[in-house]
Amino acid sequence: MTDLPWDAGTTPATRNGAVGRKCRRHSWTHIVIAAGVTLDGMAGPVDEHRCSCGAVRDPVASRRGRTSSQRGKSIQRKRIEGLGGLNLAGNNPNLDGIGVLFRYESKSGQNFPERPWRWLKGIVTPAGQIGVLIITDTPGSGHRARSVVLVDYDDWQDLHGETPR
């Protein structure tokens, strides 16, 4: 078959010699098998990338993750710069952008609060007024109540958007 660093019938070992543990960083090896039984027991030709830990690189999942990451970073950049802030590069904990008066943290995706959004959009506002949703948590005796204010992004931008740099 091929000169592989592991036997198809055993659990592959990682670079540090531990068996059954995932390697810290994949080192992809391009494997081409023209015909015969492959490592997965399937018959036919194989053209894939494998790591010494046994992981197989899925190009579709790899592309999906890369494009999702790019999309999220683009949304973050546009939103922070739309408010006049400076988007910060890198992985700063709880700080995606800075402005003159504000510091920004941007999130997008599955953690969008649908129920509070419906409450905010349900507020009847005459012309010239802006809906503001206040959500308060009262944990009980001996604990201080805490509140957050929710405002639509476009309304916030109209009221408090800083001058772009």
For each residue, the residues with C-beta under 8 A, 3 or more apart:
1: 4 33 36
2: 31 33
3:
4: 1 7 8 31 39
5: 12 29 52
6: 10 12 13 52 54
7: 4 10
8: 4 39
9:
10: 6 7
11: 19 20 54
12: 5 6 19 52 53 54
13: 6 17 18 19 52
14: 17 18 19 21 22 23 52 53
15: 23 27 52
16:
17: 13 14
18: 13 14 21
19: 11 12 13 14
20: 11
21: 14 18 53
22: 14 53 55
23: 14 15 26 27 51 52 53 55
24:
25:
26: 23 51 53 55 57
27: 15 23 51 52
28: 49 50 51 57
29: 5 49 50 51 52
30: 47 48 49
31: 2 4 46 47 48 49 50
32: 45 46 47
33: 1 2 36 38 45 46
34: 45
35: 44 45
36: 1 33 43
37: 41 42 43
38: 33 41 42 43 44 46
39: 4 8 46 50
40:
41: 37 38
42: 37 38 46
43: 36 37 38
44: 35 38
45: 32 33 34 35
46: 31 32 33 38 39 42
47: 30 31 32
48: 30 31 56 57
49: 28 29 30 31 56 57
50: 28 29 31 39 54 55 56 57
51: 23 26 27 28 29 54 55 56 57
52: 5 6 12 13 14 15 23 27 29
53: 12 14 21 22 23 26
54: 6 11 12 50 51
55: 22 23 26 50 51
56: 48 49 50 51
57: 26 28 48 49 50 51 62
58: 61 62
59: 62 63
60: 63 64
61: 58 64 65
62: 57 58 59 65 66
63: 59 60 66 67
64: 60 61 67 68
65: 61 62 68 69
66: 62 63 69 70
67: 63 64 70 71
68: 64 65 71 72
69: 65 66 72 73
70: 66 67 73 74
71: 67 68 74 75
72: 68 69 75 76 108 109
73: 69 70 76 77
74: 70 71 77 78
75: 71 72 78 79 106 108
76: 72 73 79 80 87 96 97 106 108
77: 73 74 80 81 87
78: 74 75 81 82
79: 75 76 82 83 104 106 153
80: 76 77 83 85 86 87 96 97 104 106
81: 77 78 84 85 86 87 97 164
82: 78 79 157 161
83: 79 80 99 102 104 156 157 160 161 162
84: 81 99 100 161 162 163 164 165
85: 80 81 97 98 99 102 104 162
86: 80 81 97 98 99 165
87: 76 77 80 81 96 97
88: 92 95 96 97 98
89:
90:
91:
92: 88 95 96
93:
94: 105
95: 88 92 98 103 104 105
96: 76 80 87 88 92 104 105 106
97: 76 80 81 85 86 87 88 103 104 106
98: 85 86 88 95 102 103 104
99: 83 84 85 86 102 103 104 162
100: 84 162
101: 160 162
102: 83 85 98 99 160 162
103: 95 97 98 99
104: 79 80 83 85 95 96 97 98 99
105: 94 95 96
106: 75 76 79 80 96 97
107: 111
108: 72 75 76 112
109: 72 112
110:
111: 107
112: 108 109 117
113: 116 117 150
114: 117 118
115: 118 119
116: 113 119 120 133 135 150
117: 112 113 114 120 121 150
118: 114 115 121 122
119: 115 116 122 123 133
120: 116 117 123 131 133 150 151 152
121: 117 118 131 152
122: 118 119
123: 119 120 131 132 133
124:
125: 129 130 131
126: 129
127:
128:
129: 125 126
130: 125 151 152 155 159
131: 120 121 123 125 151 152 155
132: 123 149 150 151
133: 116 119 120 123 149 150 151
134: 147 148 149 150
135: 116 147 148 149 150
136: 145 146 147
137: 145 146 147
138: 143 145
139: 143 145 146
140: 143
141:
142:
143: 138 139 140
144:
145: 136 137 138 139
146: 136 137 139
147: 134 135 136 137
148: 134 135
149: 132 133 134 135
150: 113 116 117 120 132 133 134 135
151: 120 130 131 132 133 155 156
152: 120 121 130 131 155 156
153: 79 156 157
154: 157 158
155: 130 131 151 152 158 159
156: 83 151 152 153 159 160 161
157: 82 83 153 154 160 161
158: 154 155 161
159: 130 155 156
160: 83 101 102 156 157
161: 82 83 84 156 157 158
162: 83 84 85 99 100 101 102
163: 84
164: 81 84
165: 84 86
